[in-house]
Amino acid sequence: MISVLNFVFSFPQIQFANAEDKQEFSKFPTKAGRRSLSRSISQSSTDSYSSAASYTDSSDDETSPRDKAQVNSHGSTDFCVKNIKQAEFGRREIEIAEQDMSALISLRKRAQGEKPLAGAKIVGCTHITAQTAVLIETLVALGAQCRWTACNIYSTQNEVAAALAETGETGWVATLLKEQGGDFLNKELTRDYLTHWVYKKYPSVFKKVRGIVEESVTGVHRLYQLSKAGKLCVPAMNVNDSVTKQKFDNLYCCRESILDGLKRTTDIMFGGKQVVVCGYGEVGKGCCTALKALGAIVCITEIDPICALQACMDGFRVVKLSEVIRQMDVVITCTGNKNVVSREHLDRMKNGCIVCNMGHSNTEIDVASLRSPELTWERVRSQVDHIIWPDGKRVVVLAEGRLLNLSCSTVPTFVLSITATTQALALIELYNAPEGRYKQDVYLLPKKMDEYVASLHLPNFDAHLTELSDEQAKYMGLNKNGPFKPNYYRSGSLISCRLLFISNYSVLP
């Protein structure tokens, strides 16, 4: 069995001031909140922004999916989704996603006959979206049996979950792992939690796992911690630090989706706005590039001197959050850490400041500290809360501190195709690797696979690679067919290993 990533969800209820408002609201096809016509039809299922909502009647909305008895067309009840009747529309969402995920489809066709994952049992916890569904169905087509659950209560597309649950002939269903106990069902999972949960509660099962594929920053940190402590008893593949994940999913995806999420939720004008971005990794770089291009005045907070220097060279001020918090119009977290924006910071923000997270789960902003008696929460729009202080100051919190782009907007399908293909290849590699190739440690995706993922996506741009001549390949010491980068190459920053040994240890702090 191979453990992939992580996820679960719950469903908030919409409160109406009076019966007339509720009656008026029920005339519209969407069920959890109105949205302006400028906003995309596709949306997070927690609010049923998806037009799939029009395929369900609102009478079943008040019932938790855990309390409903549902059966798919194959007679199976082994799933927990909001409404299995949404499956038809979810299938169309998946088909649309497939159009822009040609690499996964190509991989599916190339390897389908060989069934490289035949016999593999894969447990996954990720965001459940149409793009994830394409990955899951690719793994199934390659021979795997899969069970999946959701890591974010706001990013799950209910209609897609229903479509996955409907495919009963595959022997797996989504989205909650029903058989694994109440503490699992009642806890929202971060993507690293599935591994942690199995490790803590079912150590005997954990030891039988063939491998782990992890693509979140914090999840990778957890794996390295286990490895350092000598407690990681299975090999793990660090997909997060692969070049294709860092450069494309983290950088290019966030460069587009940050603006999408902020515009949909707040209709903000970016020109002249004071914005602080916490973290200048690949996600932070993407966000800063987009915000700067629209005229925002952007500054950065960083703990890493190298990333801080990059920010300076890119024209951004590097500051401490406490130094600038009173002047900021927008605060964005991109660190993968916890309590980056504390209650103290929130208390000092000016009226109307927008706070959102592009980093990890719901840990970066201390939202829990805002649920105190002296503060009032006012839901002004789905995924948009005004937190009102006693003096009347309002701070705008988006998606309750969860991921902005996946909760409040959409993520480019093409970029997700790159990440999903990387994950699929990592699973194939771990499952088929000869005994002894991978020890009980954390490994980076081999650069040959990274380059293969990139090559699968080049036909979308009608791109044609130049080939090395034999003389050129010999001169560079490379194989003509790659890999063209050494294993220590990461995210476009390559330093000659010979430089690493110049300094004597006594020079270092």
C-alpha positions as CSV (number, residue, x, y, z in Angstrom):
1,M,0.0,0.0,0.0
2,I,1.3,3.5,-0.9
3,S,0.2,6.5,1.1
4,V,-0.1,9.7,-1.0
5,L,-1.2,13.0,0.5
6,N,-4.3,13.9,2.6
7,F,-8.1,15.2,3.2
8,V,-11.9,15.6,5.0
9,F,-14.7,18.1,5.0
10,S,-17.7,19.5,6.9
11,F,-20.5,21.7,5.8
12,P,-21.4,25.0,7.4
13,Q,-25.0,26.2,7.4
14,I,-26.2,29.5,5.9
15,Q,-28.0,31.6,8.5
16,F,-30.9,33.9,7.3
17,A,-32.1,36.9,9.2
18,N,-35.8,36.0,8.6
19,A,-38.1,33.6,6.7
20,E,-38.6,36.1,3.8
21,D,-34.9,36.1,3.1
22,K,-34.7,32.3,3.1
23,Q,-37.7,32.1,0.7
24,E,-36.2,34.6,-1.6
25,F,-32.9,32.9,-1.5
26,S,-34.4,29.5,-2.4
27,K,-35.5,30.8,-5.8
28,F,-31.9,30.7,-7.0
29,P,-30.2,27.5,-8.1
30,T,-27.1,27.8,-5.9
31,K,-27.7,26.8,-2.3
32,A,-25.1,28.2,0.0
33,G,-24.8,31.8,-1.0
34,R,-25.3,34.2,-3.8
35,R,-22.3,35.4,-5.8
36,S,-22.0,38.1,-8.3
37,L,-22.3,37.3,-12.0
38,S,-18.6,38.2,-12.5
39,R,-17.6,35.2,-10.4
40,S,-16.8,31.8,-12.0
41,I,-19.5,29.1,-11.9
42,S,-17.0,26.5,-10.7
43,Q,-16.3,26.9,-7.0
44,S,-15.6,25.2,-3.7
45,S,-18.3,22.8,-2.9
46,T,-18.7,23.8,0.7
47,D,-20.6,26.8,-0.5
48,S,-22.1,24.8,-3.4
49,Y,-21.0,27.6,-5.7
50,S,-20.7,24.9,-8.4
51,S,-23.5,24.9,-10.8
52,A,-23.9,21.3,-9.8
53,A,-26.0,22.7,-7.0
54,S,-28.8,23.1,-9.5
55,Y,-28.9,19.4,-10.0
56,T,-29.8,18.8,-6.4
57,D,-32.9,19.8,-4.4
58,S,-32.2,21.9,-1.3
59,S,-34.1,19.6,1.0
60,D,-31.1,17.4,1.7
61,D,-28.8,20.3,2.3
62,E,-29.3,20.4,6.0
63,T,-28.3,16.8,6.6
64,S,-24.8,15.8,7.2
65,P,-23.5,13.3,4.6
66,R,-22.4,11.1,7.5
67,D,-26.1,10.8,8.5
68,K,-27.5,10.0,5.0
69,A,-27.9,6.5,3.5
70,Q,-26.9,6.8,-0.1
71,V,-26.4,4.1,-2.8
72,N,-24.7,4.5,-6.2
73,S,-25.9,2.9,-9.4
74,H,-23.7,-0.2,-8.7
75,G,-25.5,-0.8,-5.4
76,S,-22.5,0.3,-3.3
77,T,-22.8,2.3,-0.1
78,D,-19.1,2.4,0.7
79,F,-18.6,6.1,0.4
80,C,-19.5,9.4,2.1
81,V,-20.3,12.3,-0.2
82,K,-22.8,15.2,0.0
83,N,-25.1,14.0,-2.7
84,I,-24.5,11.1,-5.0
85,K,-27.1,12.5,-7.4
86,Q,-24.6,15.1,-8.5
87,A,-22.4,12.4,-10.1
88,E,-23.5,13.1,-13.7
89,F,-22.6,16.8,-13.5
90,G,-19.3,15.9,-11.7
91,R,-18.4,13.6,-14.5
92,R,-18.7,16.5,-17.0
93,E,-16.4,18.5,-14.7
94,I,-13.9,15.8,-14.9
95,E,-14.1,15.5,-18.7
96,I,-13.5,19.2,-19.0
97,A,-10.4,18.9,-16.8
98,E,-9.1,16.1,-18.9
99,Q,-8.9,18.4,-21.9
100,D,-6.1,20.4,-20.2
101,M,-4.4,17.5,-18.6
102,S,-3.0,15.9,-21.7
103,A,0.1,14.6,-20.0
104,L,-1.8,12.5,-17.6
105,I,-4.0,11.2,-20.3
106,S,-0.9,10.4,-22.4
107,L,0.7,8.6,-19.4
108,R,-2.6,6.7,-19.0
109,K,-2.5,5.6,-22.6
110,R,1.2,4.7,-22.7
111,A,1.2,2.7,-19.5
112,Q,-2.3,1.3,-19.5
113,G,-1.3,-2.0,-21.1
114,E,1.6,-2.6,-18.8
115,K,-0.4,-1.8,-15.6
116,P,2.6,-0.6,-13.6
117,L,0.5,-0.1,-10.5
118,A,-1.3,-3.5,-10.7
119,G,-1.9,-4.7,-7.1
120,A,-1.0,-1.3,-5.5
121,K,-3.4,0.0,-2.9
122,I,-3.2,3.7,-2.7
123,V,-4.7,5.9,0.1
124,G,-4.8,9.6,-0.7
125,C,-5.6,12.8,1.1
126,T,-5.7,15.9,-1.1
127,H,-8.0,18.6,-2.4
128,I,-10.9,16.8,-4.2
129,T,-11.3,18.6,-7.4
130,A,-11.9,17.7,-11.0
131,Q,-8.1,17.7,-11.6
132,T,-7.5,15.4,-8.6
133,A,-10.2,13.1,-10.1
134,V,-8.2,12.8,-13.3
135,L,-5.1,11.8,-11.3
136,I,-7.1,9.2,-9.3
137,E,-8.7,7.7,-12.4
138,T,-5.3,7.6,-14.0
139,L,-3.9,5.6,-11.1
140,V,-6.9,3.2,-11.3
141,A,-6.3,2.8,-15.1
142,L,-2.7,1.9,-14.3
143,G,-3.9,-0.9,-12.1
144,A,-4.2,0.6,-8.6
145,Q,-7.0,0.4,-6.1
146,C,-7.5,3.8,-4.5
147,R,-9.3,5.3,-1.5
148,W,-9.4,9.0,-1.1
149,T,-10.4,11.7,1.4
150,A,-10.4,15.5,1.5
151,C,-7.8,17.8,3.1
152,N,-9.7,21.1,2.9
153,I,-13.3,21.7,3.8
154,Y,-13.6,24.6,1.3
155,S,-11.9,23.2,-1.7
156,T,-13.9,20.0,-2.2
157,Q,-16.1,19.9,-5.3
158,N,-19.1,17.9,-4.1
159,E,-20.2,17.0,-7.6
160,V,-16.7,15.6,-8.4
161,A,-16.7,13.6,-5.2
162,A,-20.1,12.2,-6.2
163,A,-18.7,11.2,-9.7
164,L,-15.8,9.4,-8.1
165,A,-18.2,7.6,-5.7
166,E,-20.4,6.6,-8.6
167,T,-17.6,4.6,-10.3
168,G,-18.3,1.5,-8.2
169,E,-16.7,-0.9,-10.7
170,T,-13.2,0.3,-9.6
171,G,-13.5,-1.0,-6.1
172,W,-12.8,2.4,-4.5
173,V,-14.8,5.4,-3.6
174,A,-14.4,8.9,-2.2
175,T,-14.4,11.0,0.0
176,L,-14.4,10.1,3.6
177,L,-12.7,6.9,4.8
178,K,-15.7,5.6,6.7
179,E,-14.2,2.6,8.3
180,Q,-11.4,4.4,10.1
181,G,-13.1,5.8,13.2
182,G,-14.8,8.8,14.6
183,D,-11.6,10.8,15.4
184,F,-10.7,10.6,11.7
185,L,-14.1,11.6,10.5
186,N,-14.5,14.5,12.9
187,K,-11.1,16.0,12.3
188,E,-10.2,18.2,9.3
189,L,-7.0,16.8,7.9
190,T,-4.0,18.7,6.6
191,R,-2.2,16.8,3.8
192,D,0.6,15.7,6.1
193,Y,-1.9,14.4,8.7
194,L,-2.8,11.1,7.0
195,T,0.8,9.9,7.3
196,H,1.0,11.1,10.9
197,W,-2.4,9.5,11.8
198,V,-1.5,6.1,10.4
199,Y,2.0,6.3,12.0
200,K,0.5,7.1,15.4
201,K,-2.6,5.0,15.5
202,Y,-1.8,2.1,13.3
203,P,2.0,1.5,13.5
204,S,1.7,-2.1,12.2
205,V,-0.1,-0.9,9.1
206,F,2.5,1.9,8.6
207,K,5.3,-0.6,8.6
208,K,3.6,-2.5,5.7
209,V,3.4,0.6,3.5
210,R,5.6,0.4,0.4
211,G,6.2,4.1,0.1
212,I,4.9,7.6,0.7
213,V,4.5,10.4,-1.8
214,E,4.2,13.9,-0.3
215,E,3.8,17.1,-2.1
216,S,3.1,19.7,0.6
217,V,5.8,21.8,2.3
218,T,4.8,21.0,5.8
219,G,4.2,17.3,5.0
220,V,7.8,17.1,3.7
221,H,9.1,18.7,6.9
222,R,7.2,16.1,8.9
223,L,8.8,13.3,6.9
224,Y,12.3,14.7,7.3
225,Q,11.6,15.0,11.1
226,L,10.6,11.3,11.2
227,S,13.7,10.4,9.2
228,K,16.0,12.4,11.4
229,A,14.5,10.7,14.5
230,G,14.9,7.3,13.0
231,K,11.2,6.7,13.0
232,L,10.5,6.6,9.3
233,C,10.2,2.9,8.5
234,V,9.3,3.3,4.8
235,P,10.8,5.2,1.9
236,A,9.2,8.5,1.0
237,M,9.3,10.6,-2.1
238,N,9.5,14.4,-1.7
239,V,7.5,15.7,-4.6
240,N,7.3,19.2,-3.2
241,D,10.9,19.9,-3.9
242,S,10.9,18.5,-7.4
243,V,11.6,21.2,-10.0
244,T,8.3,20.7,-11.8
245,K,6.4,21.2,-8.6
246,Q,8.3,24.2,-7.3
247,K,8.6,26.0,-10.6
248,F,5.2,25.4,-12.0
249,D,2.6,24.6,-9.3
250,N,4.1,26.9,-6.7
251,L,5.3,29.8,-8.9
252,Y,3.2,30.0,-12.0
253,C,0.0,28.7,-10.5
254,C,0.0,31.1,-7.5
255,R,1.0,34.0,-9.8
256,E,-2.4,33.7,-11.5
257,S,-4.6,32.3,-8.7
258,I,-3.8,34.9,-6.1
259,L,-5.4,37.7,-8.1
260,D,-8.3,35.4,-9.0
261,G,-9.1,34.7,-5.4
262,L,-8.7,38.2,-4.1
263,K,-10.8,39.7,-7.0
264,R,-13.7,37.2,-6.6
265,T,-14.0,37.7,-2.8
266,T,-13.2,41.4,-2.4
267,D,-13.4,43.1,-5.8
268,I,-10.2,45.0,-4.6
269,M,-8.4,47.5,-6.8
270,F,-4.7,46.6,-6.5
271,G,-3.1,49.8,-7.8
272,G,-1.4,51.7,-5.0
273,K,-2.4,49.2,-2.3
274,Q,0.1,48.4,0.5
275,V,0.6,44.6,0.5
276,V,2.9,42.5,2.7
277,V,3.6,38.9,1.6
278,C,5.0,36.7,4.3
279,G,7.5,34.3,2.7
280,Y,9.4,34.6,-0.5
281,G,9.6,31.0,-1.6
282,E,8.2,30.0,-5.0
283,V,4.6,30.7,-3.8
284,G,5.6,34.1,-2.5
285,K,7.5,34.9,-5.6
286,G,4.5,34.1,-7.8
287,C,2.2,36.2,-5.6
288,C,4.6,39.2,-5.5
289,T,5.1,39.2,-9.3
290,A,1.4,39.3,-10.0
291,L,0.6,42.0,-7.3
292,K,3.5,44.2,-8.4
293,A,2.4,44.0,-12.1
294,L,-1.0,45.5,-11.1
295,G,0.6,48.4,-9.3
296,A,0.5,47.2,-5.7
297,I,3.3,48.3,-3.3
298,V,4.7,45.1,-2.1
299,C,7.0,44.3,0.8
300,I,8.2,40.9,2.1
301,T,8.9,39.2,5.4
302,E,11.5,36.4,5.4
303,I,13.5,34.2,7.8
304,D,15.9,32.9,5.1
305,P,18.7,35.4,4.2
306,I,19.0,33.9,0.7
307,C,15.3,34.4,-0.1
308,A,15.4,37.8,1.6
309,L,18.3,38.8,-0.7
310,Q,16.4,37.5,-3.7
311,A,13.5,39.7,-2.7
312,C,15.8,42.7,-2.4
313,M,17.3,42.0,-5.9
314,D,13.8,41.8,-7.3
315,G,12.9,45.2,-6.0
316,F,11.0,44.4,-2.8
317,R,11.5,45.8,0.7
318,V,12.2,43.1,3.3
319,V,10.7,44.0,6.6
320,K,9.4,42.6,9.9
321,L,5.6,42.2,10.0
322,S,5.4,44.1,13.2
323,E,7.1,47.1,11.6
324,V,4.6,47.6,8.8
325,I,1.4,45.9,10.0
326,R,-0.4,49.2,10.8
327,Q,0.0,50.5,7.2
328,M,-0.9,47.4,5.2
329,D,-4.1,47.0,3.1
330,V,-3.5,43.3,2.4
331,V,-1.6,40.6,4.3
332,I,-0.8,37.3,2.6
333,T,0.9,34.3,4.2
334,C,3.0,32.0,2.1
335,T,5.3,30.2,4.5
336,G,4.0,26.7,5.4
337,N,4.5,27.6,9.0
338,K,2.1,28.3,11.9
339,N,0.9,31.5,13.6
340,V,2.7,33.7,11.1
341,V,0.0,36.3,11.6
342,S,-0.8,36.3,15.4
343,R,-3.6,37.9,17.4
344,E,-1.2,40.8,18.2
345,H,-0.8,41.5,14.5
346,L,-4.5,41.3,13.9
347,D,-5.2,43.7,16.7
348,R,-2.8,46.3,15.2
349,M,-4.2,46.1,11.6
350,K,-6.0,49.1,10.3
351,N,-9.7,49.1,9.5
352,G,-10.5,47.2,6.3
353,C,-7.3,45.2,6.1
354,I,-7.6,42.0,4.1
355,V,-6.0,38.9,5.5
356,C,-5.6,35.6,3.5
357,N,-3.4,32.5,3.3
358,M,-1.7,31.1,0.2
359,G,0.6,28.7,2.2
360,H,-0.4,25.7,4.3
361,S,-3.7,24.5,5.6
362,N,-5.3,26.8,8.1
363,T,-2.4,27.2,10.5
364,E,-0.6,30.4,9.2
365,I,-3.2,32.9,10.5
366,D,-4.2,32.6,14.1
367,V,-7.9,32.5,13.3
368,A,-8.8,30.6,16.5
369,S,-7.8,33.7,18.6
370,L,-10.4,35.7,16.8
371,R,-13.2,33.5,18.1
372,S,-13.4,35.4,21.3
373,P,-16.4,37.0,23.1
374,E,-15.3,40.6,22.5
375,L,-15.1,40.2,18.7
376,T,-18.0,39.8,16.3
377,W,-18.0,37.7,13.2
378,E,-20.1,38.9,10.3
379,R,-20.4,36.8,7.1
380,V,-20.7,39.3,4.3
381,R,-20.2,37.0,1.4
382,S,-19.4,33.3,1.1
383,Q,-15.8,32.8,2.3
384,V,-15.6,36.5,3.4
385,D,-15.9,37.3,7.1
386,H,-15.7,40.7,8.7
387,I,-14.2,40.5,12.2
388,I,-15.5,43.5,14.1
389,W,-13.5,44.9,17.1
390,P,-15.3,46.7,20.0
391,D,-14.2,50.1,18.6
392,G,-15.8,49.3,15.2
393,K,-12.7,48.3,13.3
394,R,-13.2,45.6,10.7
395,V,-10.6,43.1,9.5
396,V,-11.6,41.0,6.4
397,V,-10.6,37.4,6.8
398,L,-10.9,35.2,3.7
399,A,-11.7,31.5,3.7
400,E,-11.3,31.4,7.5
401,G,-7.5,31.3,7.0
402,R,-7.5,28.4,4.6
403,L,-6.0,28.3,1.2
404,L,-7.3,31.3,-0.8
405,N,-6.9,30.0,-4.3
406,L,-8.4,26.6,-3.7
407,S,-11.2,27.9,-1.4
408,C,-12.2,31.1,-3.1
409,S,-11.4,30.7,-6.8
410,T,-10.0,28.0,-9.1
411,V,-6.5,26.8,-9.9
412,P,-5.2,26.5,-13.6
413,T,-5.8,22.9,-14.7
414,F,-2.7,22.8,-16.8
415,V,-0.5,23.5,-13.8
416,L,-2.2,20.8,-11.8
417,S,-1.6,18.5,-14.7
418,I,2.2,19.0,-14.1
419,T,2.0,18.2,-10.4
420,A,-0.4,15.3,-10.8
421,T,1.8,13.7,-13.4
422,T,4.8,14.1,-11.1
423,Q,2.8,12.4,-8.3
424,A,1.8,9.5,-10.6
425,L,5.4,8.9,-11.7
426,A,6.6,9.0,-8.1
427,L,4.1,6.3,-7.2
428,I,5.1,4.2,-10.1
429,E,8.7,4.6,-9.3
430,L,8.3,3.6,-5.6
431,Y,6.0,0.7,-6.3
432,N,8.2,-0.8,-9.0
433,A,11.7,0.0,-7.7
434,P,13.8,-3.1,-7.1
435,E,14.4,-4.0,-3.4
436,G,17.1,-2.0,-1.9
437,R,17.0,1.0,-4.2
438,Y,15.1,3.1,-1.7
439,K,15.9,2.8,2.0
440,Q,13.9,4.1,5.0
441,D,14.5,7.8,4.1
442,V,13.1,10.8,2.1
443,Y,14.1,11.0,-1.5
444,L,13.8,13.7,-4.2
445,L,12.1,12.7,-7.5
446,P,14.9,11.6,-9.9
447,K,15.7,14.4,-12.3
448,K,15.1,12.0,-15.2
449,M,11.4,11.9,-14.2
450,D,11.2,15.6,-13.6
451,E,12.4,16.2,-17.1
452,Y,10.0,13.5,-18.5
453,V,7.1,15.3,-16.8
454,A,8.1,18.5,-18.5
455,S,8.5,16.8,-21.9
456,L,5.0,15.4,-21.7
457,H,3.6,19.0,-21.5
458,L,5.7,20.6,-24.3
459,P,3.4,19.4,-27.2
460,N,0.7,21.8,-25.7
461,F,2.9,24.7,-26.9
462,D,4.1,23.0,-30.1
463,A,7.6,23.3,-28.5
464,H,10.6,21.5,-30.2
465,L,13.6,20.6,-28.1
466,T,17.1,21.0,-29.6
467,E,19.2,17.8,-29.5
468,L,22.8,17.7,-28.4
469,S,25.3,16.4,-30.9
470,D,27.6,13.6,-29.8
471,E,30.5,16.0,-29.5
472,Q,28.4,18.5,-27.4
473,A,27.2,15.7,-25.1
474,K,30.7,14.5,-24.5
475,Y,32.0,18.0,-23.9
476,M,29.3,18.6,-21.2
477,G,29.5,15.1,-19.8
478,L,25.8,14.4,-20.4
479,N,23.7,11.7,-21.9
480,K,22.0,13.0,-25.0
481,N,18.7,11.9,-23.6
482,G,19.2,13.4,-20.2
483,P,19.0,13.9,-17.3
484,F,20.4,17.4,-18.0
485,K,20.4,18.5,-14.4
486,P,22.2,16.9,-11.4
487,N,20.2,15.6,-8.5
488,Y,21.2,18.6,-6.3
489,Y,19.6,21.0,-8.8
490,R,16.5,22.5,-7.3
491,S,14.1,25.2,-8.5
492,G,16.4,26.7,-11.0
493,S,19.2,27.6,-8.5
494,L,22.3,25.6,-9.3
495,I,25.5,26.1,-7.4
496,S,28.7,24.2,-8.3
497,C,29.4,21.6,-5.6
498,R,33.0,22.6,-5.8
499,L,32.2,25.8,-4.1
500,L,30.6,24.1,-1.1
501,F,34.0,23.0,0.3
502,I,35.9,26.2,0.1
503,S,34.9,27.6,3.5
504,N,36.6,26.0,6.6
505,Y,34.1,25.0,9.3
506,S,35.6,27.5,11.7
507,V,34.4,30.3,9.4
508,L,30.8,29.3,9.7
509,P,28.6,30.6,12.5
